[in-house]
Amino acid sequence: MYDSNENRSDTLSRWVTFTLADEVYGIDVMQIREVLRCPEISPVPGSPSYVRGIINLRGNVVAIIDTRSRFGLPPHELDDNSRIIILEAKDYMVGFMVDSVSEVAELNSSGVEPAPDTGSHGSTKYIAGLYNRDDGLLILVDANKLLSDDELAEIASF
């Protein structure tokens, strides 16, 4: 029998999918400002190890985060597939380097499983949830947890 209450609570959300070290991640499209090919990145002496540098984006200085470093993954040379995802996180614009951007996926909220409780170390503290798709697991990232308030304030001063 058709249950209209169940279907009403099952909303669709859109996620931009990207890869890092052969894993597929997603960030809510509403948190993304734009996706760029990797421009020239200027290093910032004395910046934290996860900061790759800064770029000039139409007159705005934007800090670029090495997402692999942030997630504790091995380094990767930039190539033609590398992209920078410009996010709005807590009123700041920040760029996150990824290996590639794949698609915009529409996900049913009922299919999102909570993130596993593995403590707050490593990349697990950035995970908003998991979504099982036919082609594998999609790891959903909460952009607001990628950087702490202190880290955002530090990179905002570049």
Sequence and secondary structure as in RCSB ss.txt:
>XXXX:A:sequence
MYDSNENRSDTLSRWVTFTLADEVYGIDVMQIREVLRCPEISPVPGSPSYVRGIINLRGNVVAIIDTRSRFGLPP
HELDDNSRIIILEAKDYMVGFMVDSVSEVAELNSSGVEPAPDTGSHGSTKYIAGLYNRDDGLLILVDANKLLSDD
ELAEIASF
>XXXX:A:secstr
   HHHHHH  EEEEEEEEETTEEEEEEGGGEEEEEE    B  TT  TTEEEEEEETTEEEEEEEHHHHTT   
    TT EEEEEEETTEEEEEEESEEEEEEEEEGGGEE      SSGGGGGEEEEEEETTEEEEEE GGGSS HH
HHHHHHT 
